[in-house]
Amino acid sequence: GGAVSSSAWPGPPVRAVPSAAWPTIAAAVEDAEDGTKIEVAAGYHEVLQGPLILDRAILIEGPGDRDPLLIGEDSIIVAAGAARNCVILRRLRFRISGGAPAIVIVGGCTIEECEIESEGVGLEVAAHSGNAARILRTLVRGCEVGISLAGGASAAVIEGSHVQRCDCGIALTGLNVKEGWSDALSTFADVTMFENKTADLRIQGWSVREKATGVVREAPPGEQVSVTGWPLEQSSVVAPTDRGPVVLHVEGGRVNATLWDDEEADEEPRSHSDSDRGEATSFELDTPESRKHSPDDS
């Protein structure tokens, strides 16, 4: 329906912010129809007075320096339908201070070359966005959770992005794998983690289908396992299920699920990582220069 190409915008209507007709992004969004492009001027700052709801196919784009800044206490909510590229946010900065997620994606959306800071979740990708959420060359930092994939491992494509100085880098809810190797994390493993406090990847709601029986082992409600050093380093975590623990060996975008032999378990297994973060994740990205030149496809 209302999807637009990210490479070539089909033409008018174009709204310039700030201008006499559209002094704010919020005003331009309120007045927008499907296909509207909102061009935001360099140096523009806006304090949002409430949630900014993007429920039409629009592009909001800043200039080359990624300079325009939106500040507020409520979320930017993307809910414009399931088509890929329904909403495109490009070269903007978001700083949300109220504890709400900075951006909530419940429809098709591309976040490209943006910077996101929040006291809560930076980017939350909800369950029914499918794979139409894309996070490209974007920096998420200083959040409680950088990116929350509430819709499971296939909820978003992440490429060339950075998550740094968050309590948890990526929180994944819903990891459904078969016993053995799978590429379950491959759609969002192209991410650089730096100085996240407690975990680079946190998983809850996992399930493993046993090869021999076809039985699905489910995670107990509320249980979670944490991985540090991901995606550069290999890690193994012991994950409890309703039919005994499983070992999840995480290696970049790949997961190897193996069944834990109960007879060998002397004590209740605990989540652990077999590697410390060490120097492998020493990417210092906190300079304007490096933010400007984030790797496109490394």
Backbone as a ProteinNet text record, in pm:
[ID]
protein_1_A
[PRIMARY]
GGAVSSSAWPGPPVRAVPSAAWPTIAAAVEDAEDGTKIEVAAGYHEVLQGPLILDRAILIEGPGDRDPLLIGEDSIIVAAGAARNCVILRRLRFRISGGAPAIVIVGGCTIEECEIESEGVGLEVAAHSGNAARILRTLVRGCEVGISLAGGASAAVIEGSHVQRCDCGIALTGLNVKEGWSDALSTFADVTMFENKTADLRIQGWSVREKATGVVREAPPGEQVSVTGWPLEQSSVVAPTDRGPVVLHVEGGRVNATLWDDEEADEEPRSHSDSDRGEATSFELDTPESRKHSPDDS
[TERTIARY]
79.8	0	84.3	113.5	174.1	323.6	388.5	534	599.6	716.1	790.9	932.3	995.6	1132.2	1226.7	1327.6	1422.8	1525.9	1535.4	1640.2	1591.1	1465.1	1414.4	1274.5	1260.6	1128.7	1050	921.5	848.9	816.2	847.9	819.6	738.1	666.5	587.6	484.7	423.3	442.3	566.4	631.5	748.5	716.8	750.5	729.6	867.1	895	1021.2	997.4	1082.5	1073.5	1207.5	1212.2	1095.2	1060.6	931.5	884.2	756	704.8	584.2	467.4	454.7	341.8	363.3	487.8	518	634.3	603.4	710.7	777.2	708.2	764	744.5	824.3	805.2	666.9	625.4	493.3	383	394.5	293.8	296.5	416.8	429	373.8	395.5	342.9	191.1	135.2	-10	-76.5	-5.7	-59.9	-23.2	51.5	107.8	5.5	21.3	-53.6	47.3	-1.2	89.5	180.8	309.5	405.2	470.1	437.4	496.2	641.2	723.5	863.3	876.6	930.3	952.9	1102.8	1147.3	1290.2	1318.3	1411	1439.6	1572.7	1573.1	1690.2	1801.4	1924.5	2041	2024.3	2067.6	2063.5	1927.1	1827.5	1691.6	1676.4	1620.4	1590.4	1441.9	1378.6	1236.4	1211.1	1136.5	1092.3	950.9	937	806.4	716	592	498.3	419	436.5	366.7	418.4	356	400.2	388.1	484.2	478	438	316.3	263.2	274	347.7	370	285	164.1	71.7	40.8	128.7	119.1	256.4	260.3	387.6	459.5	558	630.3	779.7	855	999.9	1030.1	1100.3	1148.8	1300.4	1359.8	1502	1574.2	1686.3	1772.4	1881.1	1962.4	2071.7	2186.8	2294.8	2404	2474.7	2462.2	2542	2470.1	2353.2	2280.6	2257.5	2219.9	2220	2085.6	1970.1	1842.6	1816.7	1763	1746.7	1602.3	1543.8	1410.9	1424.4	1372.2	1382	1240.5	1221.6	1090	1087.9	970	953.1	865.6	808.8	720.5	780.1	728.9	785.2	747.3	833	794.8	739.7	615.5	548.9	525.2	583.3	569.2	463.5	350.2	238.4	166.2	239.5	182.6	155.1	143.4	119.4	243.3	226.6	332.3	432	405.7	494.6	632.7	734.5	871.6	886.7	965.6	989.5	863.7	764.3	643.8	680.9	762.8	814.3	965.8	1027.7	1174.3	1215.7	1301.6	1361.7	1510.3	1560.1	1698.5	1771.6	1891.9	1982.7	1916.4	1861.8	1800.4	1857.8	1847.1	1885.4	1763.4	1752.6	1639.9	1694.1	1641.5	1683.3	1556.5	1519.2	1394	1427.4	1368.9	1414.2	1311.9	1191.9	1088.1	1084	1176.4	1172.8	1097.9	1022.2	953.6	1054.8	1026	1114.2	1122.8	1241.4	1255.3	1170.3	1183	1107.2	1044.4	914.1	842.2	798.1	840	808.8	705.8	587	484	439.7	515.3	485.3	613.3	599.5	717.3	792.8	924	1001.5	1148.5	1214.6	1359.5	1415.3	1506.9	1579.8	1720.3	1760.4	1886.3	1972.2	2094.7	2193	2137.7	2072.5	2019.6	2100.8	2080.2	2137.4	2022.2	2023.6	1911.3	1963.3	1909.7	1940.4	1808.9	1803.9	1682.5	1717.7	1639.7	1659	1602.1	1512.6	1454.5	1510.6	1422.4	1462	1487.7	1595.6	1623.1	1525.4	1525.4	1437.2	1362.9	1231.9	1154	1081.6	1110.8	1047.1	940.8	813.5	703.6	678.5	593.2	577.3	530.5	439.9	380.4	441.2	565.7	629.2	690.3	696.5	756.1	900	949	1087.8	1093.9	986.9	982.6	1046.2	1105.7	1179.2	1327.7	1389.5	1531.4	1602.8	1716.2	1794.7	1932.7	1961.6	2080.5	2174.3	2301.7	2407.5	2363	2304.9	2248.1	2321.2	2333.8	2400.6	2295.9	2293.6	2203.6	2291	2269.5	2360.8	2291.6	2351.5	2307.5	2167.8	2122	1985.4	1990.7	1876.7	1867.2	1878.4	1802.5	1814.9	1830.2	1935.4	1957	1845.8	1833.1	1731.3	1656.4	1524.4	1440.4	1367.8	1399.6	1332.1	1219.9	1110.5	998.5	927.7	948	882.7	964	1073.6	1152.2	1269.8	1342.9	1470.2	1453.7	1337.2	1318.8	1245.9	1236.8	1157	1223.2	1355.7	1423	1550.7	1586.2	1717.2	1803.4	1920.3	2012.2	2141.1	2183.9	2305.9	2391.7	2521	2618.4	2589.6	2522.4	2481.3	2565.4	2556.9	2636.7	2547.5	2569.8	2498.7	2604.9	2605.5	2713.6	2664	2733.7	2710.5	2564.4	2501.7	2368.3	2384.1	2280.7	2286.5	2285.4	2195.7	2188.6	2185.2	2264.4	2270.6	2143	2119.9	1998.7	1926.4	1796.3	1712.3	1619.7	1631.2	1554.4	1449.6	1323.7	1215.7	1161.7	1185.9	1139.5	1251.4	1312.5	1415.9	1375.3	1321.4	1270.8	1364.3	1437.2	1537.2	1517.7	1576.7	1583.1	1714.6	1719.3	1843.8	1948.7	2070	2175.3	2195.4	2267.5	2302.4	2187.9	2175.7	2083.1	2139.3	2084.9	2126.4	2027.3	1980.4	1866.7	1892.9	2019.6	2049.9	2106.6	2106.1	2182.5	2126.2	1994.9	1940.2	1984.2	2031.3	2068.7	2207.8	2294	2428.1	2528.9	2490.3	2581.9	2573.3	2620	2610.8	2739.5	2786.4	2905.6	2863.6	2905.7	2874	2995.2	2970	3080.6	3036.4	3103.1	3084.7	2940.2	2869.6	2737.6	2758.8	2684.8	2721.4	2698.8	2576.6	2547.4	2540.5	2504.5	2493.5	2497	2557.5	2546.1	2420.5	2384.3	2264.2	2194.8	2066.9	1988.1	1869	1849	1745.5	1643.9	1515.5	1412.3	1307.8	1227.7	1125.1	1181.5	1283.9	1343.5	1269.5	1283.9	1236.1	1328.6	1343.6	1430.8	1352.2	1346.4	1278.7	1379.7	1350.6	1440.6	1442.5	1564.1	1580.4	1514.5	1536	1490.8	1340	1279.9	1138.7	1045.8	1099.7	1014.1	950.2	977	921.1	987.5	907.9	960.7	981.1	1103.8	1135.2	1117.8	1039.6	1007.3	1078.3	1117.8	1176.3	1070.7	1107.4	1012.5	982.2	859.1	824.2	918.6	961.2	1043.2	1191.3	1231.5	1374.5	1445.3	1570.2	1649.4	1794.9	1864.5	2008.1	2079.7	2201	2277.1	2407.1	2442.6	2565.8	2649.1	2776.2	2866.9	2967.5	3022.6	3120.5	3058.5	2926.1	2857.5	2854	2861.6	2869.6	3010.9	3114.2	3251	3301.4	3263.5	3318.4	3215.3	3264.7	3176.9	3142.6	3018.7	2975.8	2880.4	2878.7	2780.2	2704.5	2572.5	2490.8	2404.5	2384.2	2293.9	2155.9	2058.8	1925	1825.5	1758.5	1661.6	1539.6	1477.2	1349.5	1259.4	1136.9	1041.4	1074.5	1171.3	1211.1	1361.8	1415.7	1559	1634.8	1756.6	1831.2	1884.9	1909.2	1978.2	2097.1	2195.9	2310.8	2296.5	2298.2	2295.1	2436.1	2499.9	2632.4	2611.1	2648.7	2620.1	2749	2744.4	2864.1	2819.6	2827.7	2780.4	2631.6	2594	2453.3	2403.3	2491.7	2455.9	2437.8	2348.8	2321.7	2327.8	2398.3	2396.8	2328.3	2212.8	2136.9	2164	2214.5	2238	2165.8	2122.5	2049.5	2148.6	2115.7	2200.4	2165.8	2267.9	2244.9	2221.9	2098.4	2063.2	2147.2	2185.8	2257.6	2395	2446.6	2579.9	2572.1	2452.2	2439.4	2437.1	2543.3	2550.2	2470.4	2458	2389.4	2309.8	2225.7	2144	2236	2229.1	2319.5	2285.8	2386.4	2365.5	2413	2353.2	2396.4	2540.5	2618.3	2756	2803.5	2911.5	2976.1	3116	3159.9	3292	3401.5	3367	3470.8	3438.4	3540.8	3520.5	3525.2	3480.3	3476.5	3616.5	3709.3	3848.4	3863.8	3969.1	3997.7	3925.8	3855.9	3798.1	3690.9	3632.1	3525.2	3569.8	3698.8	3747.9	3731.8	3606.8	3578.8	3539.3	3624.4	3587.6	3510.8	3381.6	3295.9	3238.4	3286.5	3213.9	3266.6	3305.3	3352.3	3265.2	3247.4	3165.7	3217	3349.6	3406.8	3363.8	3379.1	3347.1	3198.2	3115.9	2971.8	2934.4	3009.7	2978.9	3012.4	3113.7	3164	3147.1	3028.6	3003.3	3017	3071.5	3092.7	2958.5	2954.9	2830.7	2806.4	2913.3	2889.6	2996	3056.9	3162.2	3103.9
-117.3	0	123.8	179.2	310.8	309.6	197.9	190.7	281.9	330.4	416.3	363.1	391.5	345.9	430.5	365.8	442.9	510.9	469.7	525.9	646.6	647.2	758.5	795.7	916.3	960.8	1004.8	966.7	989.8	1136	1229.3	1370.1	1432	1541.7	1609	1514.3	1550.5	1675.2	1673.6	1790	1807.4	1917.2	1891.1	1990.2	2028.2	2158	2204.6	2246.1	2195.8	2230.1	2288.1	2404.5	2487.5	2579.8	2609.3	2705.9	2767.6	2868.7	2936.2	2838.4	2753	2658.7	2544.2	2501.7	2386.7	2421.8	2492.6	2537.3	2421.7	2307.5	2194	2065.2	1962.7	1830.8	1777.4	1798.2	1750.2	1810.5	1939.4	2004.6	1947.3	1923.2	1867.8	1725.8	1647.8	1510.9	1511.7	1602.7	1610.5	1642.6	1719.8	1765.5	1672	1565.8	1483.5	1384.5	1355.1	1246.4	1137.7	1022	916.9	970.6	941.9	986.1	1119.1	1180.5	1310.5	1295.6	1388.8	1398.7	1522.5	1504	1616	1638.7	1754.6	1787.6	1879.5	1837.5	1911.5	1985.3	2112.3	2196.5	2163.8	2194.1	2176	2263.1	2209.7	2286.2	2294.1	2230.3	2239.3	2149.7	2204.9	2129.7	2144.6	2036.2	2042.9	1967.5	2030	1963.5	1912.1	1780.2	1720	1735.3	1772.7	1796.4	1671	1564.5	1438.8	1334.2	1216.6	1113.5	1164.2	1127.1	1160.6	1032.9	1030.1	908.9	920.2	828.7	827.6	713.8	748.3	645.5	658.3	729.9	737.5	711.7	681.9	654.4	786.1	814.7	940.9	918.3	1011.3	1017.8	1145	1132	1248.8	1243.6	1346	1339.8	1466.9	1449.5	1561.1	1577.2	1683.7	1705.7	1608.6	1623.6	1527.2	1514.9	1615.7	1612.6	1544	1485.3	1413.5	1504.8	1626.8	1730.4	1756.1	1752.2	1784.6	1695	1755.9	1685.5	1695.6	1580.7	1577.6	1533.1	1615.3	1588.1	1574.7	1484	1472.6	1365.9	1342.1	1240.2	1125.3	1137.3	1034.1	973.7	857.6	781.8	841	812	824.3	687.1	681	553.7	541.1	436.2	412	304.1	341.9	247.5	274.1	261.9	302	183.2	62.8	-53.5	-138.1	-256.7	-358.1	-348.7	-268.3	-266.5	-213.5	-273.3	-227.5	-83.3	-4.7	136.1	221.1	178.6	260.5	395.7	391.2	513.1	507	617.4	624.9	743.4	717.7	822.8	823.1	933.8	935.8	1059.7	1037	1144.6	1237.8	1177.8	1253.8	1205.5	1290.5	1250.2	1253.9	1154	1144.4	1131.6	1211.4	1203.8	1206.2	1089.4	1074.6	1046.9	1127.3	1124.7	1071.2	1035.9	1001.4	855.9	772.7	630.6	548.9	615.7	544.5	508.4	405.3	378.9	501.8	528.8	644.3	624.9	508.5	479.2	340.9	332.4	205.3	175.7	60.7	24.8	-87.9	-58.1	-161.7	-179.8	-123	-138.5	-129.6	-120.3	-111.6	18.1	6.7	126.8	103.1	203.4	202.8	319.9	287.4	389.4	391.6	503.7	507.2	625.5	595.3	698	792.4	735.1	815.3	792.1	879.3	860.9	861	763.4	746.3	731.4	813.7	802.2	800	717	707.9	657.7	700.2	644.8	503.6	468.3	334	254.2	209.2	135	235	213.4	301.3	275.9	151.2	112	-13.2	-9.5	-130.2	-174.8	-297.2	-352.6	-451.4	-418.8	-497.6	-623.6	-708.2	-843.8	-847.4	-759.3	-777.6	-687.5	-643.1	-564.7	-655.7	-787.3	-879.2	-843.3	-865.9	-830.6	-697	-617.3	-489.5	-376.7	-408.4	-307.6	-322	-211.5	-214.6	-101.7	-134.4	-37.9	-34.8	72.4	78.6	189.5	155.3	253.8	354.9	303.4	387.7	363.3	468.3	461.5	470.3	370.2	369.8	368.9	462.8	468.8	522.4	487	541.9	500.4	383.2	337.6	225	199	80	-44.5	-48.7	-151.6	-78.9	-110.6	-41.8	-70.2	-198.9	-240.9	-359.2	-347.2	-455.4	-519.9	-647.3	-721.5	-802.1	-732.9	-798	-896.1	-879.9	-967.3	-1088.3	-1115	-1233.3	-1205.2	-1314	-1301.1	-1248.9	-1265.7	-1218.1	-1084.8	-1016.8	-894.1	-777.5	-780.1	-664.8	-708.3	-630.6	-643	-528.6	-561.4	-459.1	-469.8	-358.4	-358.4	-237.4	-262.2	-154.5	-60.1	-109	-21.4	-44.4	48.2	44.2	61.4	-20.1	-5	9	120	142.9	207.8	171.2	227.8	216	103.7	71.3	-31	-50.3	-157.5	-292	-307.1	-426.5	-380.5	-443.3	-402.6	-435.5	-565	-610.8	-708.3	-686	-778.9	-848.6	-981	-1061.4	-1141.7	-1126.3	-1206.4	-1298.6	-1427	-1522.9	-1571.9	-1685.8	-1748.9	-1894.2	-1930.3	-2064.9	-2137.5	-2236.5	-2306.9	-2457	-2529.7	-2674.9	-2713.6	-2831.9	-2883.9	-2886.1	-2840.7	-2828.4	-2683.2	-2664.6	-2530.6	-2464.5	-2333.1	-2254.7	-2113.7	-2039.8	-1899.9	-1804.2	-1840.3	-1770.9	-1623.3	-1585.2	-1446.2	-1366.8	-1426.1	-1367.4	-1234.4	-1210	-1085.8	-962.9	-983.1	-864.1	-874.5	-960.1	-976.7	-874.8	-795.1	-694.5	-567.7	-582.7	-472.6	-471.4	-353.2	-339.2	-298.7	-377.8	-349	-284.9	-188.9	-122.5	-79.4	-131.4	-88.8	-95.9	-202.1	-226.5	-295.3	-252.4	-288.6	-435.1	-486.6	-621.4	-726.9	-689.8	-790.2	-720.9	-789.1	-743.1	-800.3	-922.8	-988	-1057.3	-1028.2	-1093.5	-1161.7	-1288.3	-1367.7	-1415.4	-1404.7	-1471.7	-1528	-1621.9	-1682.8	-1773.1	-1854.5	-1943.5	-2076.8	-2146.8	-2284.6	-2363	-2492.1	-2579.8	-2706	-2736	-2858.3	-2973.4	-3078.3	-3193.7	-3267.5	-3303.6	-3369.7	-3508.4	-3586	-3725.9	-3739	-3652.3	-3670.1	-3566.5	-3452.3	-3343.4	-3264.2	-3304.6	-3233.2	-3095.5	-2994.1	-2858.1	-2828.6	-2797.7	-2756.3	-2605.3	-2561.2	-2418.6	-2356.3	-2229.6	-2156.7	-2130.7	-2140.8	-2101.9	-1952.6	-1912.4	-1769.7	-1687.2	-1573.1	-1481.3	-1512.5	-1632.1	-1665.5	-1590.3	-1552.8	-1492	-1534	-1534.6	-1562.5	-1446.3	-1417.9	-1303.3	-1348.8	-1284.4	-1314.7	-1187.2	-1196.3	-1081.9	-1114.2	-1008.9	-1028.1	-1053.8	-1069.1	-1093.4	-964.3	-968.3	-1086.8	-1130.7	-1061	-1094.2	-1224	-1247.9	-1362.5	-1474.2	-1597.2	-1711.5	-1721.9	-1756.8	-1772.8	-1890.6	-1953.9	-2057.7	-2020.9	-2041.2	-2019.4	-2143	-2175.8	-2284.8	-2224.2	-2271.6	-2213.8	-2317	-2288.6	-2384	-2395.6	-2515.2	-2532.9	-2620.7	-2638.1	-2720.5	-2869.8	-2908.1	-3048.6	-3064	-2983.4	-2989.8	-2886.6	-2852.4	-2742	-2776.2	-2671.3	-2682.8	-2587.7	-2616.4	-2526.7	-2454.2	-2322.1	-2240.5	-2186.4	-2232.1	-2181.9	-2077	-1954	-1839.8	-1794	-1784.6	-1749.9	-1655.9	-1524.6	-1428.5	-1446.2	-1470.8	-1489.2	-1631	-1722.1	-1863.4	-1908.6	-2006	-2064.4	-2216	-2281.6	-2426.8	-2466.9	-2531.7	-2575.2	-2723	-2754.9	-2894.4	-2923.5	-3048.1	-3088	-3117.9	-3071.9	-3095	-3231.6	-3313.7	-3445.3	-3429.2	-3449.3	-3426.9	-3510.1	-3630.5	-3718.8	-3664.2	-3579.3	-3523.9	-3394.1	-3342.7	-3213.7	-3233.4	-3191.7	-3206	-3098.4	-2985.3	-2872.6	-2799	-2711.1	-2631.6	-2549.1	-2568.2	-2492.5	-2344.1	-2262.9	-2117.9	-2060.8	-1950.8	-1884.9	-1836.9	-1850.9	-1803	-1773	-1701.8	-1678.4	-1737.5	-1799.7	-1861.5	-1766.5	-1640.6	-1545.3	-1410.6	-1341.9	-1205.1	-1113.1	-992.4	-898.4	-868.1	-844.6	-823.4	-708	-716.7	-607.4	-624	-735.5	-763.5	-662.9	-597.9	-504.1	-359.3	-332.6	-197.8	-107.7	-81.1	14.2	145.4	245.7	375.8	452.9	471.8	530	663.5	716.6	828.9	963	973.5	1101.8	1142.1	1270.9	1315.1	1259.3	1253.1	1204	1060.1	977	835	815.4	899.9	886.6	917.1	1011	1048.1	936.6	859.1	758.5	618.8	586.4	450.5	355.4	235	142.6	101.2	97	63.1	-86.1	-162.7	-304.3	-393.7	-351.8	-433.3	-555.9
0	0	0	118.1	123.4	129.5	92.6	104.1	2	36.9	-53.8	-64	-175.2	-194.4	-111.9	-51.1	27.7	-61	-188.2	-272.8	-352.7	-390.9	-470.3	-423.5	-372.2	-327.4	-451	-460.8	-585.9	-615.2	-526	-554.8	-444	-475.3	-373.4	-313.1	-199.8	-125.4	-37	-29.3	56.3	157.5	284.9	389.7	446.2	452.7	510.4	654.9	744.6	886.9	931.1	998	1028.7	911.4	897.4	797.6	852.7	783.8	832.8	841.4	741	739.2	838	853.3	940	1032.7	1141.1	1231.4	1306.4	1318.9	1392.2	1312.5	1350.2	1290.3	1324.6	1449.2	1491.4	1405.2	1372.7	1288	1146.5	1094.8	959.8	953.3	1059.3	1063.8	1068.1	1148.1	1162	1029	947.4	819.3	704.1	732.8	624.9	570.3	441.5	379.1	339.7	298.1	253	142.7	153.6	53.4	83.7	196.2	229.7	272.1	224.7	268.9	355.7	476	567.9	576.2	528.1	528	646.3	732.3	854.8	837.8	873.1	851.8	951.1	909.8	997.9	1122	1236.7	1360.2	1426.2	1366.7	1420.9	1544.5	1653.4	1774.9	1804.9	1847.8	1881.9	2011.9	2101.9	2224.3	2199.4	2197.4	2170.1	2292.5	2270.4	2380.6	2418.3	2345.5	2372.2	2277.1	2272.6	2177.9	2034.1	1950.5	1807.5	1734.8	1681.2	1619.3	1467.5	1408.2	1263.4	1206.4	1159	1113	964.1	892.1	747	686.3	558.1	489.9	466.1	551.3	539.8	557.5	501.3	520.9	597.2	711.6	785.4	777.3	718.6	685.4	728.4	797.4	830.6	725.9	737.1	641.9	668.3	591.6	598.4	731	818.3	940.8	1058	1034.1	1139.8	1260.1	1233.3	1336.8	1404.1	1333.3	1399.5	1520.6	1626.3	1753.3	1799.9	1833.3	1893.2	2037.9	2129.3	2273	2327.5	2421.7	2483.1	2590.2	2645.4	2748.8	2701	2580.8	2527.5	2400.8	2365	2252.5	2116.8	2018.2	1877.6	1839.3	1794.9	1767.9	1617.9	1558.8	1415	1396.1	1337.6	1322.9	1191.8	1080.9	951.2	860.4	914.5	830.2	817.2	759.3	763.4	649.5	547.1	431	468.3	409.5	434.6	384.5	456	419.7	425.6	502.7	515.5	576.7	681.8	744.5	739.6	700.1	699.5	785.4	883.4	966.1	935.9	884.6	835.9	886.9	938.9	981.7	1083	1190.2	1298.6	1431.1	1535.4	1670.9	1761	1847.6	1939.8	2081.3	2172.8	2313.2	2399.2	2452	2525.4	2671.9	2761.8	2901.3	2999.7	2956.4	3053	3094.8	3044.7	3076.6	2973.4	2885.6	2776.9	2668.7	2586.3	2471.6	2382.9	2329.3	2240.3	2115.3	2051.7	1929.8	1944.3	1920.2	1921.8	1778.8	1725.8	1588	1588.5	1540.4	1530.3	1385.3	1292.7	1150.5	1070.3	940	854	876.9	899.3	932.1	903.3	845.2	832.2	912.6	1005.1	1081.5	1023.1	966.5	892.7	937.7	979.2	1015.9	1122.3	1223.4	1332.9	1459.8	1560.4	1693.8	1793.5	1884.6	1975.5	2117.8	2207.9	2351.1	2428.1	2533.5	2613.2	2751.6	2852.7	2986.4	2995.7	2902.1	2900	2784.2	2696.5	2576.4	2463.8	2388.5	2274.7	2160.8	2110.4	2000.8	2041.3	2037.9	2066.8	1940.9	1898.1	1778.7	1825.1	1801.7	1856.8	1774.6	1828.6	1776.1	1631.2	1591.3	1459.3	1352	1371.8	1266	1160.2	1188.8	1091.5	1066.1	943.2	913.2	841.3	854.1	783	862.5	978.5	1055	1023.4	983.4	948.9	1021.8	1082.9	1159	1095.1	1023.7	939.2	985.2	1005.5	1034.2	1139.9	1246.8	1352.1	1483.3	1564.2	1693.8	1804.8	1892.7	2007.9	2132.4	2224.8	2338.7	2463.9	2577.6	2705.8	2746.6	2701.8	2732.6	2836.3	2898.5	2982.3	2894.1	2784.7	2681.1	2548.2	2474.4	2346.9	2247.3	2210.6	2114.5	2174.1	2183.6	2234.3	2117.6	2090.6	1984.6	2049.2	2080.5	2148.3	2056.3	1925.6	1829.2	1791	1861.9	1831.9	1740.6	1708.3	1637.3	1495.3	1435.4	1298.1	1292.5	1407.7	1412.7	1340.8	1326.7	1266.2	1196	1095.8	1030.8	1083.4	1137	1186.5	1107.4	1048.2	967.1	1001.6	1023.3	1038.3	1153	1257.3	1366.4	1491.1	1585.5	1707.5	1829.1	1930.6	2058.5	2166	2237	2332.4	2460.5	2568	2701.6	2745.2	2711.2	2761.6	2873.9	2953.8	3052.6	2980.1	2882.8	2798.7	2653.7	2568.2	2427.6	2352.5	2329.4	2261.8	2352.9	2373.8	2450.3	2351.7	2344.8	2249.9	2325.1	2287	2344.7	2235.9	2252.7	2152.7	2063.8	2100.2	2018.2	2002.3	1885.8	1862.2	1767	1819.4	1739.1	1750.9	1654.6	1662.9	1728	1784.4	1839.1	1727.4	1759.3	1657.6	1617.3	1506.4	1460.6	1385	1400.1	1318.6	1304.1	1206.9	1184.6	1249.5	1368.7	1429.4	1459	1477	1513.7	1396.4	1276.5	1165.5	1117.4	1134	1079.3	1158.4	1281.7	1359.5	1421	1365.6	1421.8	1367.8	1267.3	1211.9	1296.6	1422.4	1518.2	1600	1633.9	1716.8	1857	1955.5	2095.5	2162.3	2251.8	2321	2460	2562.6	2701.8	2749.5	2711.1	2771.3	2905.7	3008.7	3146	3179.8	3162.4	3212.3	3103.1	2980.9	2874.1	2739	2641.1	2502.7	2438.5	2479.1	2428.3	2544.7	2564	2668.6	2601.9	2636.2	2569.2	2672.2	2637.7	2716.2	2620.7	2670.3	2585.6	2478.1	2511.2	2411.3	2408.8	2298	2289.7	2197.7	2228.1	2149	2113.3	1983.6	1938.1	1936.1	2012.4	2019	1885.1	1841.9	1713.2	1712.8	1819.3	1820.8	1835.9	1917.6	1953.5	1891.5	1847	1799.6	1910.7	2035.9	2150.9	2162.2	2194.8	2210.4	2358.5	2394.7	2532.1	2542	2639.4	2652	2771.6	2757.2	2870.1	2976.2	3104.7	3210.7	3200.7	3234.1	3230	3317.1	3262.1	3340.7	3343.3	3297	3296.3	3183.4	3205.2	3099	3112.4	3000.6	3001.1	2933.4	2979.6	2929.6	2867.3	2756.9	2684.7	2677.6	2714.5	2698.6	2588.9	2529.4	2422.7	2286.6	2281.4	2153.3	2071.9	1936.7	1851.9	1816.3	1867.6	1825.7	1887.4	2013	2084.8	2095.2	2101.9	2122.8	2271.1	2298.7	2437.1	2446.7	2563.8	2590.6	2717.4	2712.9	2832	2854	2980.2	3014.6	3036.1	2958.9	2959.9	3012.5	3124.9	3177.3	3085.9	3083.6	3013.8	3100.2	3053.6	3128.5	3121.9	3039	3028.5	3050.5	3139.8	3166.8	3086.5	3131.2	3068.9	2930	2854.1	2725.6	2728.9	2645.7	2631.7	2498.2	2504.1	2383	2359.6	2253.3	2215.4	2106.6	2138.3	2051.1	1985.1	1852.8	1774.8	1663.1	1688	1587.7	1563.9	1437.3	1403.8	1420.1	1466.8	1473.7	1618.2	1636.3	1767.6	1754.3	1847.3	1854.2	1984.3	1972.6	2089.9	2115.3	2234.4	2270.7	2401.5	2416.6	2536.7	2647.3	2765.9	2883.8	2940.4	2969.1	3028	3177.2	3222.1	3362.7	3458.7	3415.6	3507.1	3542.3	3455	3481.9	3560.3	3581	3647.6	3798.5	3865.6	4010.2	4081.1	4016.4	4080.1	3974.3	4020.5	3928.5	3838.6	3706.3	3618.9	3620.5	3607	3605.5	3473.1	3435.6	3312.7	3330.3	3226	3232.4	3092.3	3085.4	2957.3	2965.7	2856.3	2864.9	2820.2	2804.2	2767.4	2827.7	2871.4	2918.2	2798.5	2819.3	2707.2	2656	2747.3	2707.3	2609.9	2529.5	2436.4	2303.8	2286.4	2155.2	2116.5	2215.6	2182	2202.3	2189.2	2218	2095.8	2059.4	1952.8	2018.2	2010.3	2067.6	1960.3	1983.4	1879.2	1920.7	2031.8	2090.9	2044.6	1918.1	1866	1747.9	1725.7	1611.8	1479.9	1465.2	1339.8	1314.3	1420	1400	1382.1	1444.4	1426.3	1282.7	1223.4	1085.4	988.3	1023.2	929.1	985.6	1029.2	1074.7	957.6	981.8	869.9	808.8	676	606.9	604.4	589	559.9	621.2	730.1	785.3	852.3
[MASK]
++++++++++++++++++++++++++++++++++++++++++++++++++++++++++++++++++++++++++++++++++++++++++++++++++++++++++++++++++++++++++++++++++++++++++++++++++++++++++++++++++++++++++++++++++++++++++++++++++++++++++++++++++++++++++++++++++++++++++++++++++++++++++++++++++++++++++++++++++++++++++++++++++++++++++

